[in-house]
Amino acid sequence: MSRPEICPVAIGPAVPPPALLEKAVLEAGARVAPLAEARALIWSGGIAEFPSELPVNIEWVQLPAAGVEDWFDAGIPQRHSSIRFTSAAGAFAASVAEHALAMLLAGVRYLPEHLRATRWRQQDFFPHVATLRGKTVTIVGAGGIGRALIPMLLPLGTHVIAVNRTGHPVTGPGIAETVETVSAAHLGKLWSRTDHVVVAAPATVHTRHLIGADELSRLQPSSWVINVARGSLIDTNALVAALASGAIGGAGLDVTDPEPLPEGHPLWSLPNAIVTPHDSNPPQLRLGAFADHVSANVARFAAGAQLLAPVEVERGY
Amino acid sequence: MSRPEICPVAIGPAVPPPALLEKAVLEAGARVAPLAEARALIWSGGIAEFPSELPVNIEWVQLPAAGVEDWFDAGIPQRHSSIRFTSAAGAFAASVAEHALAMLLAGVRYLPEHLRATRWRQQDFFPHVATLRGKTVTIVGAGGIGRALIPMLLPLGTHVIAVNRTGHPVTGPGIAETVETVSAAHLGKLWSRTDHVVVAAPATVHTRHLIGADELSRLQPSSWVINVARGSLIDTNALVAALASGAIGGAGLDVTDPEPLPEGHPLWSLPNAIVTPHDSNPPQLRLGAFADHVSANVARFAAGAQLLAPVEVERGY
């Protein structure tokens, strides 16, 4: 009986490679090998250092970025047209989803006001401590972040509505059949049954000011609006007005418009706004998230399965 | 074929009964009936109003309290010794668990400091935004709250260690086999591999100051300590010292010692302490939680299955 071949994978450019990436390759059941012997290359470096030539034994390259426009501009996927490339798209979604959940729960549990308290104000606070249980959370955008957030919300007893372009049911690990999927064309019908909104859609001409004065007026005084996508998806002036009047409960914003948010902007002082300076996916968490992605993709590669986040040379991303 | 009998359940004392409880009975596949025709009584009122006599058709009474010492003091379960009684123990656990998660995530994501910011401080904040992914959360106490919290933590990619008296594996809905259970006798060995602690154990002579100076010194500068049980489980002076020195990352406290926490206490002003005034299970959420419990128990009763939270007359709780 022949010993099954253990898939050889190179890691570049660092020598020795980051321990986390080495561990990721080993955990996927593969082994770390020199470039000349490897079938795949996990690249954790920049564009300038990328090898101009790759040996013929390399079948697949994993790039470290979620968006690979710059790699295309440098001609790298095009130059190696017989090699498959994958990006890190989706790898950083879990951290952003966790951040969205943290802001939503902080809002619903009235933590901003609790943090300002300097005495035991139980009777004042009782009516304001709410729950996500039994509430409907509408997630606008069912890409990596939206799909990562759904399994985090379900155990809290929420009903989740995912909004995507097509209305085709959102699927993925931990996404139960109870999750509703609605096409963006029908978003207007959802506000009356939405308790809280999480904005996680790409910024396009169609999504600019997706949440404006009209949408905010149809939410409830207890509703929280969370934005972890791009600032332009929310009409900032309308949001400030809704927060100041109490038309909605609050907002948790990791992205703003304008961004960075200037000093003196009303969002800094509104008591029901949580602003985090686009730090939901901070640099020191990225290597760990990339390692998880590498591990999953190496296991798929070794098994001959479909790779995550394939780069399509024809489409340019 | 005879029509299956729909289980008749009375609701007392309000006429009409709270809509939520009526809905709970119907959702369990039973019907609401007058006391004289019912097999069970769902009681949402106080002790004083409880009927001194119950008709012989009543087999089971659901009480509205989680702790039923007062009902025993009034002699109610004893007086109706042929009737089964259940309490609402566990019914309110989900709200408290959600609160614990909210405080833990707020801490890990550095929200208290973000809330104090009045300008875009991305580079300052980057190193402090952490994640629960890949971290170990030790839950001391695997009662209703601990068991409700576990399924909320798992989708965040945490490793959970549950600590109970016996060390017998904790089981329940949404509790995966990856959850470790450790006996309280071995708690001392856990600190070195614990990232964050949630205290959810009952207050007894054995659990007083369970978390003291020694335990806090073995945690990490990034560790958060959450207490949703009783203030006496943590040595407050040792906690204040650990928070002030940065020996731990922070604390989220829904309970304190002393309680209420007096004005001027250092916990009110420490920037890495989140204090909520024992409001994790506020009055307005209790009826909803009780209704969920009623629905589950009526379904069990109608099916002849074991009831949740049986009151044991012999043991007095």
Chai-1 contact restraints between the chains, C-beta under 6 A:
chainA,res_idxA,chainB,res_idxB,connection_type,confidence,min_distance_angstrom,max_distance_angstrom,comment,restraint_id
A,S95,B,T131,contact,1.0,0.0,6.0,A-B,restraint_1
A,E98,B,T131,contact,1.0,0.0,6.0,A-B,restraint_2
A,H99,B,R109,contact,1.0,0.0,6.0,A-B,restraint_3
A,A102,B,L105,contact,1.0,0.0,6.0,A-B,restraint_4
A,A102,B,A106,contact,1.0,0.0,6.0,A-B,restraint_5
A,A102,B,R109,contact,1.0,0.0,6.0,A-B,restraint_6
A,L105,B,A102,contact,1.0,0.0,6.0,A-B,restraint_7
A,L105,B,L105,contact,1.0,0.0,6.0,A-B,restraint_8
A,A106,B,A102,contact,1.0,0.0,6.0,A-B,restraint_9
A,A106,B,A106,contact,1.0,0.0,6.0,A-B,restraint_10
A,A106,B,L111,contact,1.0,0.0,6.0,A-B,restraint_11
A,R109,B,H99,contact,1.0,0.0,6.0,A-B,restraint_12
A,R109,B,A102,contact,1.0,0.0,6.0,A-B,restraint_13
A,L111,B,A106,contact,1.0,0.0,6.0,A-B,restraint_14
A,P112,B,L115,contact,1.0,0.0,6.0,A-B,restraint_15
A,H114,B,T276,contact,1.0,0.0,6.0,A-B,restraint_16
A,L115,B,P112,contact,1.0,0.0,6.0,A-B,restraint_17
A,L115,B,L115,contact,1.0,0.0,6.0,A-B,restraint_18
A,T118,B,W268,contact,1.0,0.0,6.0,A-B,restraint_19
A,R119,B,E263,contact,1.0,0.0,6.0,A-B,restraint_20
A,W120,B,P260,contact,1.0,0.0,6.0,A-B,restraint_21
A,W120,B,L261,contact,1.0,0.0,6.0,A-B,restraint_22
A,W120,B,P277,contact,1.0,0.0,6.0,A-B,restraint_23
A,Q122,B,P277,contact,1.0,0.0,6.0,A-B,restraint_24
A,Q122,B,D279,contact,1.0,0.0,6.0,A-B,restraint_25
A,F125,B,D279,contact,1.0,0.0,6.0,A-B,restraint_26
A,F126,B,D279,contact,1.0,0.0,6.0,A-B,restraint_27
A,F126,B,P282,contact,1.0,0.0,6.0,A-B,restraint_28
A,V129,B,D279,contact,1.0,0.0,6.0,A-B,restraint_29
A,V129,B,P282,contact,1.0,0.0,6.0,A-B,restraint_30
A,T131,B,S95,contact,1.0,0.0,6.0,A-B,restraint_31
A,T131,B,E98,contact,1.0,0.0,6.0,A-B,restraint_32
A,T131,B,L285,contact,1.0,0.0,6.0,A-B,restraint_33
A,P151,B,P155,contact,1.0,0.0,6.0,A-B,restraint_34
A,M152,B,P155,contact,1.0,0.0,6.0,A-B,restraint_35
A,P155,B,P151,contact,1.0,0.0,6.0,A-B,restraint_36
A,P155,B,M152,contact,1.0,0.0,6.0,A-B,restraint_37
A,P155,B,G174,contact,1.0,0.0,6.0,A-B,restraint_38
A,G174,B,P155,contact,1.0,0.0,6.0,A-B,restraint_39
A,P260,B,W120,contact,1.0,0.0,6.0,A-B,restraint_40
A,L261,B,W120,contact,1.0,0.0,6.0,A-B,restraint_41
A,E263,B,R119,contact,1.0,0.0,6.0,A-B,restraint_42
A,W268,B,T118,contact,1.0,0.0,6.0,A-B,restraint_43
A,T276,B,H114,contact,1.0,0.0,6.0,A-B,restraint_44
A,P277,B,W120,contact,1.0,0.0,6.0,A-B,restraint_45
A,P277,B,Q122,contact,1.0,0.0,6.0,A-B,restraint_46
A,D279,B,Q122,contact,1.0,0.0,6.0,A-B,restraint_47
A,D279,B,F125,contact,1.0,0.0,6.0,A-B,restraint_48
A,D279,B,F126,contact,1.0,0.0,6.0,A-B,restraint_49
A,D279,B,V129,contact,1.0,0.0,6.0,A-B,restraint_50
A,P282,B,F126,contact,1.0,0.0,6.0,A-B,restraint_51
A,P282,B,V129,contact,1.0,0.0,6.0,A-B,restraint_52
A,L285,B,T131,contact,1.0,0.0,6.0,A-B,restraint_53
